[in-house]
Amino acid sequence: MHFQINFGVLGQMSERFKIGTKYHCREELSGDNLTGFCIINNSSIEATLFSYEKFFNIDCEKYIPIRIENNIVVSMHNNITNFGRWSSMESCVYSFSINSSLAIVGATPWQSDNLLKHVFFRIEHVNASLQHFEKLKAAAISAPFSGDNRKLFSISVADIRISAYYVASYSMLLHVSTDMVPSFEIEFQNGRSINNYRRELQSIVRFFAAL
């Protein structure tokens, strides 16, 4: 089955969570503290839990929090589940697989009714469309970007504000900004659930894809 997957890594968790790494994990929904493995890569969000004692089922089609080995929580949403069983003459091992289309990685669980206030993202192939030569030139010969020097545009529509600005690395050796790329921010004044914010995001992506 094909998924369009989305995942977000909150705050400084990106330094501790690595895409493509299989982590030992424990679910925190059923109360049984079942353990297994969890992995997120560019094409899938998966967790598999095991029981060596009895068959089990977890009602987690909407949401399940998974705590991984370095004490980070992967909140998996919009899930499809499947069962497995391996048996011999003397024992039986049961598995429970979870495939998600949306995951939030953070220090605490992100429940379905929690609201987003800000979304930060980048779009491939927009550098030429958003080039601002005066800002790029100034950044190349000055200290790191700050304030209005970074901003490309900001507009407000209804309860949202859409902004674009440059994000850059800074060379301590050369004392100049480098690798300057446009990034986007959507601010939701009234908040959005993780299942409802993507309409605005996809509208922006489609707009720049059509340029």
Secondary structure, DSSP 8 states (H G I E B T S, - for coil): -----EEEE-GGGGGT--TT--EEEEE-SSSS--EEEEEE-SS-EEEEEEESSS------SSEEEEEETTS-EEEEEEEEEEEEEEE-SS-EEEEEEEEEEEEEEESS---TT--EEEEEE--TT-TTTT--HHHHHHHHTSSS--GGGTEEEEEEETTEEEEEEEEEEEETTTTEEEEEEEEEEEEEEEEE-TTTSHHHHHHHHHHHHT-
